[in-house]
């Protein structure tokens, strides 16, 4: 099971995770079974945080759905890595989220296995269409942005592989940021091929490797619209 899992994962994943981690991830993916989506705590982190492993069929808008499931459970994304693997049955997303409880959230400060299970349940409902991202986001508790002084920058660079465009967003870190960005991308009908997000001392740097839904390079006009949409979405988070 582990060898087939690793072979189906992209090269970058195999570079970043050792054999023990790969076996653990393969077991998590296997425990998904026939569920629409599955989430587990892979690692506990200091101060109550955790690394969640989320597994689901890859599809347009999946990152937005995962982000909504995290936001509604008051989990703040500190970093993220998103991968797509290609088993014989199709394409499957295996994503990792470094999360912590939002400051001021109700309940225990530590992120638990029960939190991960609830994230998986909401994500399954979103994938099946019995819930929508907008409905989940509206039900999330209002969260104030942290007061930092990082200028927001949204830029595109050319990727080295397959003509993918690399979108980089640098801004103040705040809960709900990944959801806002991923929703803006989905609404412009571009696919997220790979994602890396991180936060350091109040500054978020999120990178997205993007292509059109049909795999073609993202058009220049679409890039300009994406930049405007993301700037507007981040501004709305601040208000």
JOWO-V86032 format. One record per helix or strand of 2 or more residues. SS is the DSSP state (h for helix, s for strand). FROM is the first residue (numbers start at 1). TO is the last residue. Records with the same first field share a line. If there is no record, write none. Layout:
# JOWO-V86032
SS=FROM-TO + FROM-TO
This chain:
# JOWO-V86032
h=2-8 + 11-16 + 19-31 + 46-48 + 62-72 + 113-128 + 133-139 + 177-187 + 220-238
s=37-44 + 50-57 + 75-85 + 92-101 + 153-158 + 165-172 + 190-200 + 203-212
